[in-house]
């Protein structure tokens, strides 16, 4: 059974008891008091326990029409503990290692969001739920997936037991994972690749729709929200955090505890410059004709070839998803300002912790993108931003996936409650 939400009546709220002294210390003091020969041990003065009320329940949010509107919810699969253990043992997951505690139910939600052209579309996302005792609370993780090129790899299509949404749910988190626009229910739309506003909207609107669904199911969160993602997922994590803060809070920002963006192209000008360097290294004839900052002067033939080479480095020929690559056209027009306004996600000052993670040998997303993000945020007075270097050797893009998830789990173990 999915756990039921606790009653909000004050008289039925459970209470938690916290002693002022640890039990082990009280026991040791009692033993010492009794070590005085044949004399009666002196009574141990212990203050009465402090009774504190349980944390407040997750506040309800209003049902909406338009972006964030819940359209449908379908139970896709239920995974037993053995299913999850077998999935981990197969070794074919994304690198997240876990010792599962709960069975998991995976639900497919459809909801309203916006595409890269500002149009409303119906998209899909996954909500993976730990099967806990009735009334138990759970923290929420919003998991943003990395770049995928086939629809079959989207969260609502790939329900393997060793995928991050299922593994994180088995540890006690409610996990929300958007397919993004261009996958799943919105497959007929272009995927707005590395465009900040529609990327954040897909995640934020699923957070809203999933909370509406959880209210209907009486499935309570514990007022903790974490944002997690690697590569494009790291970018989406940063874009979502920025959008939540810029949007004046809304229902989700008050719950946000921290975000963990991994190896994302946050500074898109730096990222595209690095991509152009790869084109120049691999195509010496083209390299002789192009220079950063002068791309707008290219003739149409060379421009089209450079565009083709840039897209080829980003998207394989066998992709069955259509990518909207507006940022490449802005790059070829040397429009760095528009790239920063509509694609980059590092020019702001978060007030909630951002824990960046990246490998110095990353050949896919330049490490410099994370350094630029760190410096830009610190320059704007953000004190709670950090950058952790991946310890793998070499610290490559794929080689740092497992260390990233290990680092995230270590931090979640400290910050998350009600697991």
Buried (B, 14 or more C-beta within 10 A) or exposed (E): EBBBBBEEEEEEBEEEEEEEEEEEEBEEBEEEEEEEEEEEEEEEEEEEEEEEEEBEBBEEBEEBEEBBBBEBBEEBBEBEBEBBBEBBEEEEBBBBEBEBBBBBBBBBBBBBBBBBEEEEBBBBBBBBBBBBEEEBBBBBBBBBBBBBBBBEBBBBBBBBBBBBBBBBBBBBBBBBBBBBBBBBBBBEBBBBBBBBBBBBBBBBBBBBBBBBBBBEBBBBBBBBBBBBBBBBBBBBBBBBBBBBBEEEEBBBBEBBBBBBBBBBBBBBBBBBBBBBEBBBEEBEEBBEBBEEEEBEEBEEEBBEBBBEBBBEBBBEEEBEBBBBBBBBEBBBEBBBEBBBEBBBBBBBBBEBBBBBBBBBBBBBBBBBBBBBBBBBBBEEEBEEBEBBBBEBEEBBBBBBBBBBBEBBBEBBEEEBEBB
